[in-house]
């Protein structure tokens, strides 16, 4: 330290010279690197030259060229386009079958980055050179976790493009199920003493694969049926969700993906599953008319209190109250698990424990789908939700600050209200929460719900008060008429005014309630429709709001991974308010976590390798 005090600069210079003399190889390597950087004969290879190197006879050159491409394509749409135009995609796809792990791993990494983004031309280019079958082959043969992550991430990206979804199903559905979903879920096909169900492994591979299947499950009836019939898929997804609930891991992305898949597969299940016609029931049996039987006193309801005033027992109550399910000759498995009453408890557990709005929306959407339709299983589902104390859970979620959660829950309650007992309970306990979510004309509530959610709430209120004067009275007492009249007169949305008008006309039709309405300052003019009652026509001549498609965009970014997806929730909003219920299916264009950033070390080593022996001028 005394030497430093004298001349610190000279001291550190001397120390540096001593280290260079002691380690001459370090000195020479630094000089060599410096000369490479300064020598005008050396330069970075251009993109065309890098793509040419993908076909070099030496495997290290191929792998480093692919790694360099992966780095260049990270969040650079122009480079991706150039790679496609320079015919680099077919070469990269060809390298997926290369026997050397380092080569096909780097090639897959490059394809994963190239396939990410809104430019679907890159995805189509991969498809046109049989990239999807090649990726599936690599998934089958590779046991390397990094390779598996890259393959499934690339497939997740490709599945976001609508025309490629069925191709992913045709080439990869069973492989993705057998190689990833089943083993990572912990479910086992043959349960023996030595093969017990295990805990779910929430890996990146499972997340990628479930995200891919979530995308393709939204591709229509054929896609849904293929996934329902895929051996082991429904079983494994349900087991994964049960594991998540048991271990309180309900908020991760994989759980969200699994619930969304099951929600999509439950869409139109009452119409699409084989033999569904055997369980269809007459419409009249679904909602028994009020006053067909006497009241039972002091019987507790699912909210923990006494039956609400106006409780009525109909001819169907005895049957659905006892849940007299069809006898099972063998254990239920596969697609039949989708609509068994036992699944209600799982969805209710997710609704109770999850904080993820997408998961909440999907779980409510699954119940919404299962409660739709006039078939025996829908009746069992509606009764099971009541008996499992599920109605209070749904009513509580009407207070959520998530727009899509409120929307899905409202429509689920509308379908559940087809059951007479549910209708009375929902009318007694949910009316105030439904009304509180309504705007006062042009003034939106604090949560600022979207118009489609407001229409869904209005439709639910209409279902609850239909054939139920007691529920209509509850609407009046809950100060709902003020909001309905304001919407009917001042809303800029034709759909909102039409839905509000339907509710007002239904209330006015109950003559016994008019005295209460008059006392409140209302008269017949307030209940008149301000619309023509004819759905607005589109250019195609179809009603503009028969089937509403709502695009919802959500973007998240993590340290090295980017997520981008567009989610579309489809549900029917019909002017005639059909009694078979609404169903929902997600039309999800999700670009997976497809950008795996290449570290600076990998980038520099690849570039220095290319510089060191290939391009000397």
C-alpha positions, 0 to 999 in steps of 0.5 A: 500500500506504501507503493500505491500511495507513491504512484498508483498509476505506475504501480497498476501499469507494472502489475499489468506488465507482470501478469502479461509476462506470467501468462503470455497465452492470454496476451497473445489471445487478446492481441489476436482478438484485437487484430481480428476486429481491426483487420479490414480483411475480416467482416461480419458475414451478411445474411445470405452468406449465413444462410449458405453456411447452413448447408456447409459440410462441417456440422459446427458451421451449420450449428453456429450459423443457425444460432446466429440466425436465431439471434438475428431474428429475435424481435426483428421482423425485417430479418425474418422476412429476409430469411424467408425470401432468401429460402432459409426456412426450408434449409432450417426445416431440413436440419431438424432431421440432422442426427447431431443434437447441436445442429437440430437444436440450433435449427429449431431455435431459429425456427422458433424465433422466425415463427413468432409474430403477427406476420403469418407468412413465416408460419406458412413458409414453415408449413409449406416445406413440411415443417410441422411433420418435421417438428413432430418427428423431432419431438418423438425422437429427442429426449433433450429438454431444451429441444423439447421446449423449442419444438413445442414453443415453435408449434405453439407459434404455428398454431396461432395461424388459423389455417394451420390449426388442423394441420397441427391436429392431424400431425401432432395431436396424439404425439403432443398428448402422449409425449408431453400432456400425459407424462407431465400431467401425472395421469396414468392410463393403467393404474396399478400398484406400481403406477399411481397418479403423480403430481403435475409437472408445471414445466415450460414444455407443458405450458407450450404444449397446452398453449398449442392445444388451447389454440387448436381447440378453438378451430371449430366442431371438427377440431373439438371432436378430434381433441375430445376423442384423443385418447387420454387427453381429457383425462390428463387435463382434468388430472392436472387441474385436480393436482393444481387445486390440491396443491394450490397452484391455480394461477400459473399459465398452464392451468389457464391453458388447461381450463381454456381447452376444457371450456372449448371442448365443452362447447356444444357438447350437448349437440356434438358428442356421439349419441347426444340425441338419446339424452335430449329432453322436451323443453317443457321439462326444463323450467316448470311453471310457477305455482304448480306445487306447494311450498315446503317450509324451513328447507335450507337453500344453497346460500345457507338460509331459508328458501326465498319467498316465492319458492315453487316446486315443479314436476321436474324438481323431484327428479333433478333434486335427487340427481338420479344419474344413469347407471354406469356399467364401467368407469367414465373416461375420455370425452364423457368426463367433460359433462359428468356432474363431478366436474362441477366441483373442480370448476367451482374450486378454481373459481374459488381459489384462482386469482387469474382472470383468464382462468376464472373466465374459462371456468365460468365459461365451462359451467356456462357451456355445460348448463346450456341445452335441453338434455339430461346432463345439462339438468344434472349440471344445473342441479349439481351447481346448486347442491355444491353451493356454487351459486354463491361463488358465482354471485360473488364473482359478479363483483369482480373488476374483470370485465370478461369474468363478470360477462362469463359469470352473468351468462353462466347464471342465465343458463343455470336459471333454466332450472326453476330452483336456481332461478328463484335463488339467483333472483333473490341473491344475485339481482342487486349485484346484477343491477349494480353492474348496469350503467345509468344510461350514458354514465358507466359504472365504476368498473366501466364494463364493455357493452357486450358485458352489459348486454349479457347482464341484461339478458340474464336479468330477463331470464331471471324475471321471465315467468317469475313475478317475485324476481321482477319485484326484486328488480323493482326493489333493487332500483333496477327500473331507473337504470333500465329506463335510462339505458332504454332512452339514452344509451348509444348502443342499439343492442343495450337499448333493445335488451333493456327494452325487453326487460322493461316490457316483461316487468310491465306485463305483470299487472300485479306489479303496476301499482308498485310501479305507479307509486314509484313514479313510473307509467306506461310510457317508460316501458315502451321500446325506443327501438323498432324491435328489428335487429339491425341488418348487416350488408350480408343481410344477417342480423348484426348481433346474433353471434357476437365475436369479441376480440380481446388483446393481451400482451405480457413480457417477461425477461427472455420470453415474449407472449402475445395473444388475441383472445376472442370469446363467442357467445350468442346474444339473441333478441328472442332470448332462447331458453336452451342457454348460451354457449361459449368457445374461445377463438384464441390466436395465441403466439406462444412464448416463442422468442428465446433470446440468445445470450451474448456468449452464444452470439459472440462464439458463433460470430467469432467461429464464422469469422475465424476460418470462413471469410478471409479476403 
